[in-house]
Amino acid sequence: MMAKPIKPIVPAIAARPPIRPKGVVDRAVRFRCALTNTILDVLRARGWTEVSGDESQWDLFWADVCWIKESFDHFFMEEHMRVNHFRNHYELTKKNLMNKNLKRLRKQVEKEQGKTESMKWDFFPMSYELPADYHMFVEEFKKYPGTIWIMKPAGRSQGKGIFLFSKLRDITEWKKGEYKPNSDKEKDGDKEPIETYVVQRYIDNPYLIAGRKFDLRIYAMVTTYIPMKAWLYRGGFARLTNTRFSMESLSDNYIHLTNVAVQKTSPDYDPEGCKWSMQQIRQYLTARHGVPAVETLFKNIDEIIIKSLHSVQKTMINNKHCFELYGYDVLIDSNLKPWLLEINASPSLTASNQDDYNLKFALLNDVLTIVDMENRLTGKEKRVGGFDLLWNDGPVVADFGNLENVNSKNFVANSFLGMIQSLCSLQKLRGYL
């Protein structure tokens, strides 16, 4: 069955008075865009002027990561110019580096604050980088016979190259064949770099909806790392598998991988049934487990986002010209514990249906509002569109919360993931009225 065509433009954005970006006089904001999906529609709908080709006369460039790698260091930017990636964004968004940075900071926390505090960092699966950590992984593997592991290429996306295994012989060819150590490669006269993989302990007790596994796509935005200022989007969605969950077949990716790129190749793929809005997910979980349990779950998700950003705060090359929209992939297990799977620097902006288009259009429009090319914001906003300010060189308290003690029962973070209601409704739901 052919997919329904997606309307190119959602309802028009309200007209804006002629306030211009700093350094721009009597003209519209000029933009360059490396993509041809939803973001291009948003940029055009704002009434901005598009420049193309190799032209450098832009104010904002929505670039791909290749441009950042190849051109960023050689490109001079005027004071007001902005680009949508940090120079070394990969420290957080490449699977092996994300795990390395999280492990490093967890070890530092344990050394400085003790084992109990470091346990709060137990939100990502046990992971090793291969082939570099192969012998360490083998030792760990032997400690837990029967454990299921998942292999992921560090630099690929959309579920490509991923497989599950439970026996060492399943990866023997991986180690001995084309993935042998660099020194052996060089002896053979082949200096082509080998592909790095991350092997993780597979979470075999995922929370299921109608027997199907799912994960959450959550959007967070960082405008500066020093000091750190991070925003969390209220929307987002859950990606459900098309096939009921089972551990009987480790080779069936339709069971184990939630990636849309994988699921849509299923013969009986249902695009409507395989994606739920964040609001639907929160309502479903609340109906089954109650408000307190779901509040705790989403508070733990907030902590995952904040802690992961802190893990790279000192490593990230902060630059006033840069901002980043991250796509977090979080899995919930049967105990309502959230697990960080990966973080994407280029979350898909291509819509799968009209609802998905509307979500991403609104998301990106709010991103551009926060970037504030038109110099409209005061800098004191806690909410911009669907974004809530989660961290501003410290935790941000909700307008109806108490900031006397961040660890007190009365502290309410300025986070409303999956909650689209009015402030009054939020207060009633959380028991503050």
Contacts in CASP RR format, 6 or more apart in sequence:
PFRMAT RR
TARGET T0000
AUTHOR 0000-0000-0000
METHOD contacts of the structure
MODEL  1
MMAKPIKPIVPAIAARPPIRPKGVVDRAVRFRCALTNTILDVLRARGWTE
VSGDESQWDLFWADVCWIKESFDHFFMEEHMRVNHFRNHYELTKKNLMNK
NLKRLRKQVEKEQGKTESMKWDFFPMSYELPADYHMFVEEFKKYPGTIWI
MKPAGRSQGKGIFLFSKLRDITEWKKGEYKPNSDKEKDGDKEPIETYVVQ
RYIDNPYLIAGRKFDLRIYAMVTTYIPMKAWLYRGGFARLTNTRFSMESL
SDNYIHLTNVAVQKTSPDYDPEGCKWSMQQIRQYLTARHGVPAVETLFKN
IDEIIIKSLHSVQKTMINNKHCFELYGYDVLIDSNLKPWLLEINASPSLT
ASNQDDYNLKFALLNDVLTIVDMENRLTGKEKRVGGFDLLWNDGPVVADF
GNLENVNSKNFVANSFLGMIQSLCSLQKLRGYL
3 271 0 8 1.000
3 352 0 8 1.000
3 353 0 8 1.000
4 353 0 8 1.000
4 354 0 8 1.000
6 351 0 8 1.000
6 353 0 8 1.000
6 354 0 8 1.000
6 357 0 8 1.000
7 354 0 8 1.000
7 357 0 8 1.000
8 41 0 8 1.000
9 41 0 8 1.000
9 45 0 8 1.000
10 357 0 8 1.000
10 358 0 8 1.000
10 361 0 8 1.000
10 362 0 8 1.000
12 45 0 8 1.000
13 45 0 8 1.000
13 46 0 8 1.000
13 365 0 8 1.000
16 46 0 8 1.000
16 374 0 8 1.000
16 376 0 8 1.000
19 374 0 8 1.000
19 375 0 8 1.000
19 376 0 8 1.000
20 26 0 8 1.000
20 27 0 8 1.000
20 29 0 8 1.000
20 374 0 8 1.000
20 375 0 8 1.000
21 29 0 8 1.000
21 59 0 8 1.000
21 80 0 8 1.000
21 373 0 8 1.000
21 374 0 8 1.000
21 375 0 8 1.000
22 79 0 8 1.000
22 80 0 8 1.000
22 375 0 8 1.000
23 78 0 8 1.000
23 79 0 8 1.000
23 80 0 8 1.000
24 59 0 8 1.000
24 80 0 8 1.000
27 49 0 8 1.000
28 47 0 8 1.000
28 48 0 8 1.000
28 49 0 8 1.000
29 46 0 8 1.000
29 48 0 8 1.000
29 49 0 8 1.000
29 59 0 8 1.000
29 60 0 8 1.000
29 373 0 8 1.000
29 374 0 8 1.000
30 48 0 8 1.000
30 49 0 8 1.000
30 50 0 8 1.000
30 51 0 8 1.000
30 57 0 8 1.000
30 58 0 8 1.000
30 59 0 8 1.000
30 60 0 8 1.000
31 43 0 8 1.000
31 48 0 8 1.000
31 49 0 8 1.000
31 50 0 8 1.000
31 51 0 8 1.000
31 58 0 8 1.000
31 59 0 8 1.000
31 60 0 8 1.000
31 61 0 8 1.000
31 62 0 8 1.000
32 50 0 8 1.000
32 51 0 8 1.000
32 52 0 8 1.000
32 53 0 8 1.000
32 55 0 8 1.000
32 58 0 8 1.000
32 60 0 8 1.000
32 61 0 8 1.000
32 62 0 8 1.000
32 63 0 8 1.000
33 39 0 8 1.000
33 40 0 8 1.000
33 43 0 8 1.000
33 50 0 8 1.000
33 61 0 8 1.000
33 62 0 8 1.000
34 61 0 8 1.000
34 62 0 8 1.000
34 63 0 8 1.000
34 64 0 8 1.000
34 67 0 8 1.000
35 62 0 8 1.000
35 64 0 8 1.000
35 349 0 8 1.000
37 349 0 8 1.000
37 350 0 8 1.000
37 351 0 8 1.000
38 349 0 8 1.000
38 350 0 8 1.000
38 351 0 8 1.000
38 357 0 8 1.000
38 360 0 8 1.000
38 361 0 8 1.000
38 364 0 8 1.000
39 62 0 8 1.000
39 349 0 8 1.000
39 364 0 8 1.000
41 361 0 8 1.000
42 361 0 8 1.000
42 364 0 8 1.000
42 365 0 8 1.000
42 368 0 8 1.000
43 50 0 8 1.000
43 60 0 8 1.000
43 62 0 8 1.000
43 368 0 8 1.000
44 50 0 8 1.000
45 365 0 8 1.000
46 365 0 8 1.000
46 368 0 8 1.000
48 60 0 8 1.000
51 57 0 8 1.000
51 58 0 8 1.000
56 75 0 8 1.000
58 81 0 8 1.000
59 80 0 8 1.000
59 81 0 8 1.000
59 82 0 8 1.000
59 373 0 8 1.000
60 81 0 8 1.000
60 82 0 8 1.000
60 83 0 8 1.000
60 368 0 8 1.000
60 371 0 8 1.000
60 373 0 8 1.000
61 67 0 8 1.000
61 81 0 8 1.000
61 82 0 8 1.000
61 83 0 8 1.000
61 84 0 8 1.000
62 84 0 8 1.000
63 83 0 8 1.000
63 84 0 8 1.000
63 85 0 8 1.000
64 346 0 8 1.000
65 85 0 8 1.000
65 89 0 8 1.000
65 90 0 8 1.000
65 345 0 8 1.000
65 346 0 8 1.000
68 83 0 8 1.000
68 85 0 8 1.000
68 87 0 8 1.000
68 89 0 8 1.000
72 83 0 8 1.000
72 85 0 8 1.000
72 87 0 8 1.000
73 87 0 8 1.000
77 83 0 8 1.000
77 321 0 8 1.000
80 373 0 8 1.000
81 321 0 8 1.000
82 321 0 8 1.000
82 322 0 8 1.000
82 323 0 8 1.000
82 371 0 8 1.000
82 373 0 8 1.000
83 321 0 8 1.000
83 322 0 8 1.000
83 323 0 8 1.000
84 322 0 8 1.000
84 323 0 8 1.000
84 324 0 8 1.000
84 325 0 8 1.000
85 322 0 8 1.000
85 324 0 8 1.000
85 345 0 8 1.000
86 222 0 8 1.000
86 225 0 8 1.000
86 316 0 8 1.000
86 317 0 8 1.000
86 318 0 8 1.000
86 319 0 8 1.000
86 322 0 8 1.000
86 323 0 8 1.000
86 324 0 8 1.000
87 317 0 8 1.000
87 319 0 8 1.000
87 322 0 8 1.000
88 315 0 8 1.000
88 316 0 8 1.000
88 317 0 8 1.000
89 316 0 8 1.000
89 324 0 8 1.000
89 345 0 8 1.000
90 97 0 8 1.000
90 345 0 8 1.000
91 97 0 8 1.000
91 98 0 8 1.000
91 101 0 8 1.000
91 312 0 8 1.000
91 315 0 8 1.000
91 316 0 8 1.000
92 98 0 8 1.000
92 101 0 8 1.000
92 308 0 8 1.000
92 309 0 8 1.000
92 311 0 8 1.000
92 312 0 8 1.000
92 316 0 8 1.000
92 326 0 8 1.000
92 343 0 8 1.000
92 345 0 8 1.000
93 326 0 8 1.000
93 342 0 8 1.000
93 343 0 8 1.000
93 344 0 8 1.000
93 345 0 8 1.000
94 154 0 8 1.000
94 155 0 8 1.000
95 152 0 8 1.000
95 153 0 8 1.000
95 154 0 8 1.000
95 155 0 8 1.000
95 198 0 8 1.000
95 342 0 8 1.000
96 129 0 8 1.000
96 154 0 8 1.000
96 196 0 8 1.000
96 198 0 8 1.000
97 154 0 8 1.000
98 308 0 8 1.000
98 311 0 8 1.000
98 342 0 8 1.000
98 343 0 8 1.000
99 124 0 8 1.000
99 127 0 8 1.000
99 129 0 8 1.000
99 198 0 8 1.000
100 129 0 8 1.000
101 311 0 8 1.000
101 312 0 8 1.000
101 315 0 8 1.000
102 121 0 8 1.000
102 124 0 8 1.000
102 307 0 8 1.000
102 308 0 8 1.000
102 311 0 8 1.000
102 340 0 8 1.000
103 127 0 8 1.000
104 311 0 8 1.000
105 121 0 8 1.000
105 307 0 8 1.000
105 310 0 8 1.000
105 311 0 8 1.000
106 118 0 8 1.000
106 121 0 8 1.000
107 118 0 8 1.000
109 117 0 8 1.000
109 118 0 8 1.000
109 120 0 8 1.000
109 121 0 8 1.000
110 117 0 8 1.000
110 118 0 8 1.000
120 303 0 8 1.000
120 307 0 8 1.000
121 307 0 8 1.000
123 300 0 8 1.000
123 303 0 8 1.000
123 304 0 8 1.000
123 307 0 8 1.000
123 337 0 8 1.000
123 338 0 8 1.000
123 339 0 8 1.000
123 340 0 8 1.000
124 339 0 8 1.000
124 340 0 8 1.000
124 341 0 8 1.000
125 200 0 8 1.000
125 201 0 8 1.000
125 202 0 8 1.000
125 203 0 8 1.000
125 339 0 8 1.000
125 341 0 8 1.000
126 140 0 8 1.000
126 200 0 8 1.000
126 201 0 8 1.000
127 198 0 8 1.000
127 199 0 8 1.000
127 200 0 8 1.000
127 201 0 8 1.000
128 134 0 8 1.000
128 136 0 8 1.000
128 137 0 8 1.000
128 140 0 8 1.000
128 198 0 8 1.000
128 199 0 8 1.000
129 154 0 8 1.000
129 196 0 8 1.000
129 197 0 8 1.000
129 198 0 8 1.000
130 137 0 8 1.000
130 151 0 8 1.000
130 171 0 8 1.000
130 174 0 8 1.000
130 175 0 8 1.000
130 179 0 8 1.000
130 196 0 8 1.000
130 197 0 8 1.000
130 198 0 8 1.000
130 199 0 8 1.000
131 175 0 8 1.000
131 179 0 8 1.000
131 180 0 8 1.000
131 181 0 8 1.000
131 194 0 8 1.000
131 196 0 8 1.000
131 197 0 8 1.000
132 196 0 8 1.000
134 175 0 8 1.000
137 199 0 8 1.000
138 168 0 8 1.000
141 147 0 8 1.000
141 149 0 8 1.000
141 168 0 8 1.000
146 166 0 8 1.000
147 166 0 8 1.000
147 201 0 8 1.000
147 202 0 8 1.000
148 164 0 8 1.000
148 165 0 8 1.000
148 166 0 8 1.000
148 201 0 8 1.000
148 202 0 8 1.000
148 204 0 8 1.000
148 247 0 8 1.000
148 250 0 8 1.000
149 164 0 8 1.000
149 165 0 8 1.000
149 166 0 8 1.000
149 199 0 8 1.000
149 200 0 8 1.000
149 201 0 8 1.000
149 202 0 8 1.000
150 162 0 8 1.000
150 163 0 8 1.000
150 164 0 8 1.000
150 165 0 8 1.000
150 199 0 8 1.000
150 200 0 8 1.000
150 201 0 8 1.000
150 202 0 8 1.000
150 256 0 8 1.000
151 161 0 8 1.000
151 162 0 8 1.000
151 163 0 8 1.000
151 164 0 8 1.000
151 165 0 8 1.000
151 171 0 8 1.000
151 174 0 8 1.000
151 197 0 8 1.000
151 198 0 8 1.000
151 199 0 8 1.000
152 159 0 8 1.000
152 161 0 8 1.000
152 162 0 8 1.000
152 197 0 8 1.000
152 198 0 8 1.000
152 199 0 8 1.000
152 200 0 8 1.000
152 342 0 8 1.000
153 160 0 8 1.000
153 161 0 8 1.000
153 162 0 8 1.000
153 195 0 8 1.000
153 196 0 8 1.000
153 197 0 8 1.000
154 195 0 8 1.000
154 196 0 8 1.000
154 197 0 8 1.000
154 198 0 8 1.000
155 195 0 8 1.000
155 196 0 8 1.000
157 344 0 8 1.000
157 346 0 8 1.000
158 259 0 8 1.000
158 260 0 8 1.000
158 261 0 8 1.000
158 262 0 8 1.000
159 253 0 8 1.000
159 257 0 8 1.000
159 259 0 8 1.000
159 261 0 8 1.000
159 262 0 8 1.000
160 261 0 8 1.000
162 253 0 8 1.000
162 257 0 8 1.000
163 250 0 8 1.000
163 251 0 8 1.000
164 202 0 8 1.000
164 250 0 8 1.000
164 251 0 8 1.000
164 256 0 8 1.000
165 171 0 8 1.000
165 250 0 8 1.000
166 250 0 8 1.000
171 199 0 8 1.000
174 197 0 8 1.000
178 194 0 8 1.000
179 194 0 8 1.000
179 195 0 8 1.000
179 197 0 8 1.000
180 194 0 8 1.000
181 194 0 8 1.000
182 193 0 8 1.000
182 194 0 8 1.000
185 191 0 8 1.000
185 192 0 8 1.000
185 194 0 8 1.000
202 256 0 8 1.000
203 331 0 8 1.000
203 333 0 8 1.000
203 339 0 8 1.000
204 247 0 8 1.000
205 333 0 8 1.000
205 334 0 8 1.000
205 335 0 8 1.000
206 213 0 8 1.000
206 214 0 8 1.000
206 245 0 8 1.000
206 331 0 8 1.000
206 332 0 8 1.000
206 333 0 8 1.000
206 334 0 8 1.000
207 214 0 8 1.000
207 332 0 8 1.000
207 333 0 8 1.000
207 334 0 8 1.000
207 336 0 8 1.000
208 214 0 8 1.000
208 245 0 8 1.000
208 334 0 8 1.000
209 238 0 8 1.000
209 240 0 8 1.000
209 276 0 8 1.000
209 284 0 8 1.000
210 244 0 8 1.000
211 244 0 8 1.000
211 245 0 8 1.000
212 240 0 8 1.000
212 241 0 8 1.000
212 242 0 8 1.000
212 243 0 8 1.000
212 244 0 8 1.000
212 245 0 8 1.000
213 240 0 8 1.000
213 241 0 8 1.000
213 245 0 8 1.000
213 255 0 8 1.000
213 256 0 8 1.000
213 258 0 8 1.000
214 238 0 8 1.000
214 239 0 8 1.000
214 240 0 8 1.000
214 241 0 8 1.000
214 258 0 8 1.000
214 276 0 8 1.000
214 331 0 8 1.000
214 332 0 8 1.000
215 238 0 8 1.000
215 239 0 8 1.000
215 258 0 8 1.000
215 329 0 8 1.000
215 330 0 8 1.000
215 331 0 8 1.000
215 332 0 8 1.000
215 341 0 8 1.000
216 236 0 8 1.000
216 237 0 8 1.000
216 238 0 8 1.000
216 239 0 8 1.000
216 278 0 8 1.000
216 281 0 8 1.000
216 301 0 8 1.000
216 328 0 8 1.000
216 329 0 8 1.000
216 330 0 8 1.000
216 331 0 8 1.000
216 332 0 8 1.000
217 236 0 8 1.000
217 237 0 8 1.000
217 238 0 8 1.000
217 239 0 8 1.000
217 327 0 8 1.000
217 328 0 8 1.000
217 329 0 8 1.000
217 347 0 8 1.000
218 232 0 8 1.000
218 233 0 8 1.000
218 236 0 8 1.000
218 278 0 8 1.000
218 301 0 8 1.000
218 305 0 8 1.000
218 327 0 8 1.000
218 328 0 8 1.000
218 329 0 8 1.000
218 330 0 8 1.000
218 417 0 8 1.000
219 232 0 8 1.000
219 233 0 8 1.000
219 235 0 8 1.000
219 236 0 8 1.000
219 325 0 8 1.000
219 326 0 8 1.000
219 327 0 8 1.000
219 328 0 8 1.000
219 347 0 8 1.000
219 363 0 8 1.000
220 230 0 8 1.000
220 231 0 8 1.000
220 232 0 8 1.000
220 233 0 8 1.000
220 305 0 8 1.000
220 309 0 8 1.000
220 325 0 8 1.000
220 326 0 8 1.000
220 327 0 8 1.000
220 328 0 8 1.000
220 390 0 8 1.000
221 230 0 8 1.000
221 231 0 8 1.000
221 233 0 8 1.000
221 323 0 8 1.000
221 324 0 8 1.000
221 325 0 8 1.000
221 326 0 8 1.000
221 367 0 8 1.000
221 370 0 8 1.000
221 387 0 8 1.000
222 228 0 8 1.000
222 229 0 8 1.000
222 230 0 8 1.000
222 231 0 8 1.000
222 309 0 8 1.000
222 323 0 8 1.000
222 324 0 8 1.000
222 326 0 8 1.000
223 229 0 8 1.000
223 231 0 8 1.000
223 323 0 8 1.000
223 370 0 8 1.000
223 371 0 8 1.000
224 318 0 8 1.000
224 320 0 8 1.000
225 309 0 8 1.000
225 312 0 8 1.000
225 313 0 8 1.000
225 316 0 8 1.000
225 318 0 8 1.000
226 313 0 8 1.000
226 318 0 8 1.000
227 392 0 8 1.000
227 393 0 8 1.000
228 309 0 8 1.000
228 310 0 8 1.000
228 313 0 8 1.000
228 391 0 8 1.000
228 392 0 8 1.000
228 393 0 8 1.000
228 394 0 8 1.000
229 389 0 8 1.000
229 391 0 8 1.000
229 392 0 8 1.000
229 393 0 8 1.000
230 305 0 8 1.000
230 306 0 8 1.000
230 309 0 8 1.000
230 389 0 8 1.000
230 390 0 8 1.000
230 391 0 8 1.000
231 370 0 8 1.000
231 384 0 8 1.000
231 387 0 8 1.000
231 388 0 8 1.000
231 389 0 8 1.000
231 390 0 8 1.000
232 302 0 8 1.000
232 305 0 8 1.000
232 387 0 8 1.000
232 388 0 8 1.000
232 390 0 8 1.000
232 415 0 8 1.000
232 417 0 8 1.000
233 363 0 8 1.000
233 366 0 8 1.000
233 386 0 8 1.000
233 387 0 8 1.000
233 417 0 8 1.000
234 278 0 8 1.000
234 386 0 8 1.000
234 387 0 8 1.000
234 388 0 8 1.000
234 416 0 8 1.000
234 417 0 8 1.000
234 418 0 8 1.000
234 419 0 8 1.000
234 420 0 8 1.000
235 277 0 8 1.000
235 278 0 8 1.000
235 279 0 8 1.000
235 359 0 8 1.000
235 363 0 8 1.000
235 386 0 8 1.000
235 417 0 8 1.000
235 418 0 8 1.000
235 420 0 8 1.000
236 277 0 8 1.000
236 278 0 8 1.000
236 359 0 8 1.000
236 363 0 8 1.000
236 418 0 8 1.000
237 275 0 8 1.000
237 276 0 8 1.000
237 277 0 8 1.000
237 278 0 8 1.000
237 281 0 8 1.000
237 356 0 8 1.000
237 359 0 8 1.000
238 275 0 8 1.000
238 276 0 8 1.000
238 277 0 8 1.000
238 278 0 8 1.000
238 280 0 8 1.000
238 281 0 8 1.000
239 258 0 8 1.000
239 259 0 8 1.000
239 260 0 8 1.000
239 263 0 8 1.000
239 274 0 8 1.000
239 275 0 8 1.000
240 258 0 8 1.000
240 273 0 8 1.000
240 274 0 8 1.000
240 275 0 8 1.000
240 276 0 8 1.000
241 254 0 8 1.000
241 255 0 8 1.000
241 256 0 8 1.000
241 257 0 8 1.000
241 258 0 8 1.000
241 263 0 8 1.000
241 274 0 8 1.000
242 254 0 8 1.000
242 263 0 8 1.000
242 266 0 8 1.000
242 268 0 8 1.000
242 269 0 8 1.000
242 270 0 8 1.000
242 274 0 8 1.000
243 252 0 8 1.000
243 254 0 8 1.000
243 255 0 8 1.000
243 266 0 8 1.000
244 255 0 8 1.000
245 255 0 8 1.000
246 255 0 8 1.000
249 255 0 8 1.000
250 256 0 8 1.000
253 262 0 8 1.000
254 262 0 8 1.000
254 263 0 8 1.000
254 266 0 8 1.000
257 263 0 8 1.000
260 274 0 8 1.000
260 275 0 8 1.000
260 348 0 8 1.000
260 352 0 8 1.000
263 269 0 8 1.000
263 274 0 8 1.000
264 271 0 8 1.000
264 352 0 8 1.000
271 352 0 8 1.000
271 353 0 8 1.000
272 353 0 8 1.000
275 352 0 8 1.000
275 353 0 8 1.000
275 356 0 8 1.000
276 284 0 8 1.000
277 355 0 8 1.000
277 359 0 8 1.000
277 418 0 8 1.000
278 417 0 8 1.000
278 418 0 8 1.000
279 418 0 8 1.000
279 419 0 8 1.000
279 420 0 8 1.000
281 418 0 8 1.000
282 294 0 8 1.000
282 298 0 8 1.000
282 417 0 8 1.000
282 418 0 8 1.000
282 419 0 8 1.000
285 293 0 8 1.000
285 294 0 8 1.000
285 297 0 8 1.000
285 336 0 8 1.000
286 294 0 8 1.000
289 336 0 8 1.000
291 429 0 8 1.000
291 430 0 8 1.000
293 336 0 8 1.000
294 336 0 8 1.000
295 430 0 8 1.000
296 336 0 8 1.000
297 332 0 8 1.000
297 336 0 8 1.000
297 338 0 8 1.000
298 415 0 8 1.000
298 417 0 8 1.000
298 418 0 8 1.000
299 413 0 8 1.000
299 415 0 8 1.000
300 337 0 8 1.000
300 338 0 8 1.000
301 330 0 8 1.000
301 338 0 8 1.000
301 417 0 8 1.000
302 390 0 8 1.000
302 413 0 8 1.000
302 415 0 8 1.000
302 417 0 8 1.000
304 328 0 8 1.000
304 330 0 8 1.000
304 338 0 8 1.000
304 340 0 8 1.000
305 328 0 8 1.000
305 390 0 8 1.000
306 390 0 8 1.000
306 391 0 8 1.000
306 395 0 8 1.000
308 328 0 8 1.000
308 340 0 8 1.000
308 343 0 8 1.000
309 391 0 8 1.000
323 367 0 8 1.000
323 370 0 8 1.000
323 371 0 8 1.000
324 345 0 8 1.000
325 347 0 8 1.000
325 364 0 8 1.000
325 367 0 8 1.000
326 343 0 8 1.000
326 344 0 8 1.000
326 345 0 8 1.000
326 347 0 8 1.000
327 343 0 8 1.000
327 344 0 8 1.000
327 347 0 8 1.000
328 340 0 8 1.000
328 343 0 8 1.000
328 344 0 8 1.000
329 340 0 8 1.000
329 341 0 8 1.000
329 342 0 8 1.000
329 343 0 8 1.000
329 344 0 8 1.000
330 338 0 8 1.000
330 339 0 8 1.000
330 340 0 8 1.000
330 341 0 8 1.000
331 338 0 8 1.000
331 339 0 8 1.000
331 341 0 8 1.000
332 338 0 8 1.000
332 339 0 8 1.000
333 339 0 8 1.000
349 360 0 8 1.000
349 364 0 8 1.000
351 357 0 8 1.000
351 360 0 8 1.000
362 385 0 8 1.000
362 386 0 8 1.000
363 386 0 8 1.000
366 384 0 8 1.000
366 385 0 8 1.000
366 386 0 8 1.000
366 387 0 8 1.000
367 387 0 8 1.000
369 376 0 8 1.000
369 377 0 8 1.000
369 384 0 8 1.000
369 385 0 8 1.000
370 377 0 8 1.000
370 384 0 8 1.000
370 387 0 8 1.000
377 384 0 8 1.000
381 389 0 8 1.000
382 388 0 8 1.000
382 389 0 8 1.000
382 396 0 8 1.000
382 398 0 8 1.000
382 399 0 8 1.000
382 414 0 8 1.000
383 389 0 8 1.000
383 414 0 8 1.000
388 396 0 8 1.000
388 414 0 8 1.000
388 415 0 8 1.000
388 416 0 8 1.000
389 396 0 8 1.000
389 414 0 8 1.000
390 396 0 8 1.000
390 413 0 8 1.000
390 414 0 8 1.000
390 415 0 8 1.000
395 406 0 8 1.000
395 411 0 8 1.000
395 413 0 8 1.000
396 413 0 8 1.000
396 414 0 8 1.000
397 403 0 8 1.000
397 411 0 8 1.000
397 412 0 8 1.000
397 413 0 8 1.000
397 414 0 8 1.000
398 412 0 8 1.000
398 413 0 8 1.000
398 414 0 8 1.000
398 415 0 8 1.000
399 414 0 8 1.000
399 423 0 8 1.000
400 412 0 8 1.000
400 423 0 8 1.000
400 426 0 8 1.000
400 427 0 8 1.000
400 432 0 8 1.000
401 410 0 8 1.000
401 411 0 8 1.000
401 412 0 8 1.000
401 432 0 8 1.000
402 408 0 8 1.000
402 410 0 8 1.000
402 411 0 8 1.000
402 412 0 8 1.000
403 411 0 8 1.000
404 410 0 8 1.000
404 411 0 8 1.000
405 411 0 8 1.000
412 430 0 8 1.000
412 432 0 8 1.000
416 426 0 8 1.000
419 426 0 8 1.000
419 429 0 8 1.000
421 429 0 8 1.000
424 433 0 8 1.000
427 433 0 8 1.000
END
